[in-house]
Amino acid sequence: RSHVNIVVHLKDENKYLIMKQKKYGFKGSKLAVVGGLFNINDTPEKCANRELLEETGLEAERMINLGAYRVQANRGGGILHAFYAKNCFKSKHNADKFEADYEAQEIKLVDLQQLKTHLLSGEFGEAQHVGAVGLAILHHEKEEAGNK
């Protein structure tokens, strides 16, 4: 199935929200980003905004589409839609209904340099997460260079 991975940037803290979790059959904990599967009639943006709200209780000032990529093409895999949720803030919608993912995970807030270090150290377990984080960092740096 098609799905989204979302790199979450927090506006007030100027940090990135990542998760340390035990899942996907990895030995030990790995880092991950927010993600989820499409529902019927979802657009990529609708899915990304819904998953961001459901998994974190946050909304984004800007949901930046980083592209659509086929995963496991020779095995019938779906499409990964990568997003960069820029300047996220606590939502007033459904804030009382927010529930964390069922699997054990630890939320980590990291600055840009720490995010790069985690990425280059191989601490993200899924190639899809590596791609989304790398694309978000490149997008951030391109924006910063354009603002100088």
Summary of the structure (lengths in Angstrom):
residues: 148
radius of gyration: 14.7
end to end distance: 40.5
largest distance: 44.3
contacts: 432
relative contact order: 0.25
helix: 32%
strand: 36%
